[in-house]
Amino acid sequence: MSIKQRQQPTELQENLTLSMRSLGSRTVLYQQNVASSLGLYNNDFLAVDILRNKGPITAGELSKLTGLATGSVTTLIDRLEKYGYVQRQNDPNDRRKVIIVPIYEEKEDVSETYHTLHEAMINLAASYTDEELALINAFLDKASDVIEGEIYRLSSTPRTKK
């Protein structure tokens, strides 16, 4: 079905997409400030956040998810390991592979940095019923899948300057 054949979005649907874009922008700015407050480069923090979300993964997988070259990811992992944010472990299924394991959640400076946001979000969540929260969570999970698909699409498409 082409875009023209689809029903026109409602005002609420348009407002929701604009609110999601605004939230995304604010999240990026928040992450940049968190990275800075922890003394990390933005790509380092992005990698740490990906590891928090995905769990232990290989350097190659981290390279694909960040869009960074494997050499850059190796340097990034070296830095994160030096600062105690990750550790390397041998893959129990394949001795040739190394798994990058996030350990930064145990760091006091990380938990202190996130504490106020966590508390504010818990307070916000408490203002909704369990049914509303289930709906919001389902929406956010699906929205994350849509965004991940768009990230893949954009990173797979050759870029041309206009």
C-alpha positions in Angstrom: 0.0 0.0 0.0 1.5 3.4 -1.0 1.6 6.3 1.3 -1.1 8.1 -0.7 -3.4 5.1 -0.3 -3.1 5.1 3.5 -5.6 7.0 5.6 -4.4 10.5 6.6 -2.9 10.5 10.1 -5.1 12.1 12.8 -4.0 15.1 14.7 -3.3 12.9 17.8 -1.2 10.5 15.7 0.9 13.4 14.3 1.2 14.9 17.8 2.4 11.5 19.1 5.1 11.2 16.4 6.3 14.8 17.2 6.3 14.0 20.9 8.4 10.9 20.2 10.9 12.9 18.1 11.1 15.5 20.9 11.6 12.8 23.5 14.3 11.3 21.3 16.2 14.6 21.1 16.0 15.2 24.8 17.2 11.6 25.4 20.2 12.2 23.2 21.0 15.4 25.1 20.5 13.7 28.4 22.9 10.9 27.4 25.5 13.4 26.2 25.3 15.1 29.6 25.5 11.8 31.5 28.6 10.8 29.4 30.2 14.1 30.1 29.5 13.9 33.8 31.0 10.4 33.9 34.1 11.6 32.0 33.2 9.4 29.0 33.2 10.2 25.3 29.7 10.1 23.8 30.5 6.9 21.7 31.8 5.2 24.8 28.6 6.0 26.7 26.5 4.9 23.7 28.4 1.5 23.7 27.8 1.1 27.5 24.1 1.8 27.0 23.9 -0.7 24.1 25.6 -3.3 26.4 23.1 -2.5 29.1 20.3 -3.1 26.7 21.6 -6.1 24.8 23.7 -7.8 27.5 27.1 -9.4 26.9 27.9 -9.4 23.2 31.0 -9.8 21.0 33.1 -6.8 19.8 31.9 -7.6 16.3 28.3 -7.3 17.3 29.1 -4.1 19.2 30.7 -2.8 16.0 27.6 -3.5 14.0 25.3 -1.9 16.6 27.3 1.3 16.9 28.3 1.6 13.3 32.0 1.9 14.4 34.8 0.1 12.6 36.2 -2.9 14.5 39.5 -1.2 15.2 37.6 1.8 16.8 35.5 -0.6 18.8 38.6 -2.4 20.1 40.0 1.0 21.3 36.7 1.9 22.8 36.5 -1.4 24.7 40.1 -0.9 25.9 39.0 2.5 27.4 35.9 1.1 28.9 37.8 -1.8 30.5 40.4 0.6 31.8 37.7 2.7 33.6 35.9 -0.4 34.9 32.8 -0.2 32.8 33.2 -3.5 31.0 35.3 -6.7 31.2 36.3 -9.2 28.5 35.4 -12.8 29.0 36.1 -15.8 26.7 33.1 -17.1 24.9 32.3 -20.5 26.5 31.0 -21.8 23.2 33.8 -20.5 21.0 37.3 -19.9 22.4 38.2 -17.7 19.5 35.6 -15.1 20.5 35.6 -12.7 23.4 32.4 -11.4 25.0 32.2 -7.9 26.3 30.3 -7.9 29.6 28.9 -4.7 31.1 29.9 -4.2 34.8 29.4 -0.4 35.1 26.0 -0.7 36.9 28.0 -1.6 40.0 29.9 1.7 39.9 28.7 4.2 42.4 29.2 7.2 40.1 26.8 5.6 37.5 24.1 4.8 40.0 24.4 8.3 41.5 24.1 9.8 38.1 20.9 7.9 37.2 19.3 8.0 40.6 17.4 11.3 40.2 16.1 10.3 36.8 15.1 6.9 38.1 13.2 8.4 41.0 11.4 10.9 38.8 10.4 8.2 36.3 9.2 5.9 39.1 7.1 8.8 40.4 5.7 9.5 36.9 4.9 5.8 36.4 3.1 5.7 39.7 0.6 8.2 38.3 -0.7 5.6 35.9 -2.7 2.4 36.5 -1.1 -1.0 35.8 -3.3 -1.4 32.7 -2.1 2.0 31.4 1.5 1.1 32.1 1.1 -2.2 30.3 -0.1 -0.3 27.2 2.6 2.3 27.5 5.3 -0.4 27.8 3.9 -2.3 24.8 3.9 0.9 22.8 7.5 1.8 23.8 8.7 -1.8 22.9 7.1 -1.6 19.5 8.4 2.0 19.0 11.9 0.8 19.8 11.6 -2.0 17.2 10.5 0.6 14.6 13.4 2.9 15.5 15.9 0.0 15.4 14.5 -0.9 11.9 15.1 2.7 10.8 18.6 2.7 12.2 19.4 -0.5 10.2 17.8 1.0 7.1 19.8 4.3 7.4 23.0 2.5 8.2 22.6 0.1 5.3 21.8 2.8 2.7 24.8 4.5 1.0 25.0 8.1 1.9 25.2 10.7 -0.8 25.9 14.4 -0.2 23.4 16.8 -1.9 
